[in-house]
Amino acid sequence: MNFVEAIKSGFSNYVTFSGRAVRSEYWFWVLFTVIGATVAMIIDAALLGYDPGTASPITGIFDLVTLLPSLAVGARRLHDTDRTAWWLLLCLTGIGAILLIVWFCFKGTPGPNRFGPPRS
């Protein structure tokens, strides 16, 4: 899956928490959100005079628009590694985010698992 396909998939499945997401889909989505948030911060600073790191309107809107798709693609990525989406709650612990990053880097289970067939 390429960058554009991953973004389309992220927004077209923005509340689909079932199924599986391949590594490229997840990591291209993460790249998109990082680039988008950076651009939003630059626009906030240049046009509206907000300091980077403070609450600002365009960054806030971008974050709200990408919140559900990010949770959904994270859940589907965990499904690809044959883990339940409840593991996303590890992010709330801070240190658990490291474990999630490691799991997101693993290759998905080959063939069908309890969350469905693999996607290509």
C-alpha atoms as a printed R data frame, in Angstrom:
    type eleno elety resid chain resno       x       y      z
1   ATOM     1    CA   MET     A     1   0.000   0.000  0.000
2   ATOM     2    CA   ASN     A     2   1.386   3.394 -0.948
3   ATOM     3    CA   PHE     A     3   1.071   6.754  0.830
4   ATOM     4    CA   VAL     A     4  -2.045   7.976 -1.015
5   ATOM     5    CA   GLU     A     5  -3.850   4.631 -0.664
6   ATOM     6    CA   ALA     A     6  -3.110   4.608  3.066
7   ATOM     7    CA   ILE     A     7  -4.591   8.094  3.535
8   ATOM     8    CA   LYS     A     8  -7.672   7.168  1.512
9   ATOM     9    CA   SER     A     9  -8.042   3.979  3.528
10  ATOM    10    CA   GLY     A    10  -7.636   5.860  6.796
11  ATOM    11    CA   PHE     A    11 -10.415   8.318  5.993
12  ATOM    12    CA   SER     A    12 -12.731   5.847  4.245
13  ATOM    13    CA   ASN     A    13 -12.496   3.459  7.224
14  ATOM    14    CA   TYR     A    14 -12.388   6.203  9.834
15  ATOM    15    CA   VAL     A    15 -14.645   4.389 12.313
16  ATOM    16    CA   THR     A    16 -14.004   0.818 11.175
17  ATOM    17    CA   PHE     A    17 -12.422  -0.887 14.143
18  ATOM    18    CA   SER     A    18 -12.756  -4.378 12.655
19  ATOM    19    CA   GLY     A    19 -10.505  -6.022 10.118
20  ATOM    20    CA   ARG     A    20  -6.785  -5.731  9.663
21  ATOM    21    CA   ALA     A    21  -4.291  -3.073  8.537
22  ATOM    22    CA   VAL     A    22  -0.897  -3.888  7.070
23  ATOM    23    CA   ARG     A    23   2.249  -2.198  8.344
24  ATOM    24    CA   SER     A    24   2.517   0.173  5.403
25  ATOM    25    CA   GLU     A    25  -1.050   1.382  5.919
26  ATOM    26    CA   TYR     A    26  -0.379   2.185  9.577
27  ATOM    27    CA   TRP     A    27   3.027   3.806  9.138
28  ATOM    28    CA   PHE     A    28   1.975   5.892  6.136
29  ATOM    29    CA   TRP     A    29  -0.987   7.094  8.221
30  ATOM    30    CA   VAL     A    30   1.397   8.047 11.042
31  ATOM    31    CA   LEU     A    31   3.605   9.899  8.546
32  ATOM    32    CA   PHE     A    32   0.549  11.761  7.222
33  ATOM    33    CA   THR     A    33  -0.548  12.835 10.718
34  ATOM    34    CA   VAL     A    34   2.960  14.018 11.638
35  ATOM    35    CA   ILE     A    35   3.289  16.028  8.422
36  ATOM    36    CA   GLY     A    36  -0.255  17.386  8.763
37  ATOM    37    CA   ALA     A    37   0.248  18.427 12.378
38  ATOM    38    CA   THR     A    38   3.530  20.142 11.485
39  ATOM    39    CA   VAL     A    39   1.913  22.055  8.622
40  ATOM    40    CA   ALA     A    40  -1.010  23.020 10.888
41  ATOM    41    CA   MET     A    41   1.417  24.337 13.531
42  ATOM    42    CA   ILE     A    42   3.306  26.355 10.913
43  ATOM    43    CA   ILE     A    43   0.062  27.870  9.630
44  ATOM    44    CA   ASP     A    44  -1.028  28.690 13.177
45  ATOM    45    CA   ALA     A    45   2.300  30.367 13.900
46  ATOM    46    CA   ALA     A    46   2.602  32.229 10.601
47  ATOM    47    CA   LEU     A    47  -0.957  33.412 10.093
48  ATOM    48    CA   LEU     A    48  -2.429  33.542 13.577
49  ATOM    49    CA   GLY     A    49   0.637  34.256 15.706
50  ATOM    50    CA   TYR     A    50   0.298  31.236 17.997
51  ATOM    51    CA   ASP     A    51   3.417  29.839 19.601
52  ATOM    52    CA   PRO     A    52   4.228  26.239 18.639
53  ATOM    53    CA   GLY     A    53   3.276  23.905 21.463
54  ATOM    54    CA   THR     A    54   0.321  25.965 22.656
55  ATOM    55    CA   ALA     A    55  -3.320  25.279 21.933
56  ATOM    56    CA   SER     A    56  -4.143  26.697 18.521
57  ATOM    57    CA   PRO     A    57  -7.237  26.462 16.312
58  ATOM    58    CA   ILE     A    58  -5.955  24.887 13.090
59  ATOM    59    CA   THR     A    59  -3.847  22.309 14.907
60  ATOM    60    CA   GLY     A    60  -6.803  21.510 17.157
61  ATOM    61    CA   ILE     A    61  -9.111  21.008 14.185
62  ATOM    62    CA   PHE     A    62  -6.565  18.757 12.449
63  ATOM    63    CA   ASP     A    63  -6.152  16.719 15.632
64  ATOM    64    CA   LEU     A    64  -9.917  16.279 15.979
65  ATOM    65    CA   VAL     A    65 -10.307  15.289 12.327
66  ATOM    66    CA   THR     A    66  -7.609  12.612 12.595
67  ATOM    67    CA   LEU     A    67  -8.386  11.283 16.108
68  ATOM    68    CA   LEU     A    68 -10.939   8.592 15.205
69  ATOM    69    CA   PRO     A    69  -9.147   7.452 12.034
70  ATOM    70    CA   SER     A    70  -5.918   7.149 14.028
71  ATOM    71    CA   LEU     A    71  -7.573   5.025 16.692
72  ATOM    72    CA   ALA     A    72  -9.236   2.871 14.035
73  ATOM    73    CA   VAL     A    73  -6.064   2.236 12.028
74  ATOM    74    CA   GLY     A    74  -4.211   1.465 15.271
75  ATOM    75    CA   ALA     A    75  -6.895  -1.042 16.242
76  ATOM    76    CA   ARG     A    76  -6.763  -2.679 12.813
77  ATOM    77    CA   ARG     A    77  -2.956  -2.806 12.997
78  ATOM    78    CA   LEU     A    78  -3.145  -4.624 16.326
79  ATOM    79    CA   HIS     A    79  -5.672  -7.006 14.777
80  ATOM    80    CA   ASP     A    80  -3.146  -7.779 12.048
81  ATOM    81    CA   THR     A    81  -0.722  -8.927 14.747
82  ATOM    82    CA   ASP     A    82  -3.537 -11.015 16.313
83  ATOM    83    CA   ARG     A    83  -3.991  -8.724 19.322
84  ATOM    84    CA   THR     A    84  -7.188  -7.104 20.502
85  ATOM    85    CA   ALA     A    85  -7.661  -3.354 20.112
86  ATOM    86    CA   TRP     A    86  -7.994  -2.985 23.874
87  ATOM    87    CA   TRP     A    87  -4.189  -2.991 23.957
88  ATOM    88    CA   LEU     A    88  -4.383   0.611 22.667
89  ATOM    89    CA   LEU     A    89  -5.156   1.587 26.258
90  ATOM    90    CA   LEU     A    90  -1.462   0.993 27.005
91  ATOM    91    CA   CYS     A    91  -0.839   4.461 25.549
92  ATOM    92    CA   LEU     A    92  -2.436   5.901 28.657
93  ATOM    93    CA   THR     A    93   0.432   4.570 30.754
94  ATOM    94    CA   GLY     A    94   3.115   6.376 28.784
95  ATOM    95    CA   ILE     A    95   5.650   3.568 28.897
96  ATOM    96    CA   GLY     A    96   3.107   1.256 27.271
97  ATOM    97    CA   ALA     A    97   3.444   3.294 24.082
98  ATOM    98    CA   ILE     A    98   6.896   1.773 23.609
99  ATOM    99    CA   LEU     A    99   5.406  -1.728 23.593
100 ATOM   100    CA   LEU     A   100   2.734  -0.635 21.116
101 ATOM   101    CA   ILE     A   101   5.364   0.815 18.767
102 ATOM   102    CA   VAL     A   102   7.246  -2.486 18.887
103 ATOM   103    CA   TRP     A   103   4.046  -4.436 18.129
104 ATOM   104    CA   PHE     A   104   3.175  -2.054 15.277
105 ATOM   105    CA   CYS     A   105   6.579  -2.846 13.730
106 ATOM   106    CA   PHE     A   106   5.974  -6.611 13.742
107 ATOM   107    CA   LYS     A   107   4.837  -8.322 10.593
108 ATOM   108    CA   GLY     A   108   1.181  -9.372 10.662
109 ATOM   109    CA   THR     A   109   0.155 -12.963 11.150
110 ATOM   110    CA   PRO     A   110   0.257 -14.901  7.885
111 ATOM   111    CA   GLY     A   111  -3.087 -16.101  6.629
112 ATOM   112    CA   PRO     A   112  -6.414 -15.521  8.335
113 ATOM   113    CA   ASN     A   113  -6.570 -14.927 12.064
114 ATOM   114    CA   ARG     A   114  -9.496 -14.320 14.439
115 ATOM   115    CA   PHE     A   115  -9.880 -10.781 13.040
116 ATOM   116    CA   GLY     A   116 -10.222 -11.813  9.413
117 ATOM   117    CA   PRO     A   117  -8.155 -12.449  6.316
118 ATOM   118    CA   PRO     A   118  -4.981 -10.460  5.650
119 ATOM   119    CA   ARG     A   119  -5.033  -7.376  3.452
120 ATOM   120    CA   SER     A   120  -2.445  -6.753  0.809
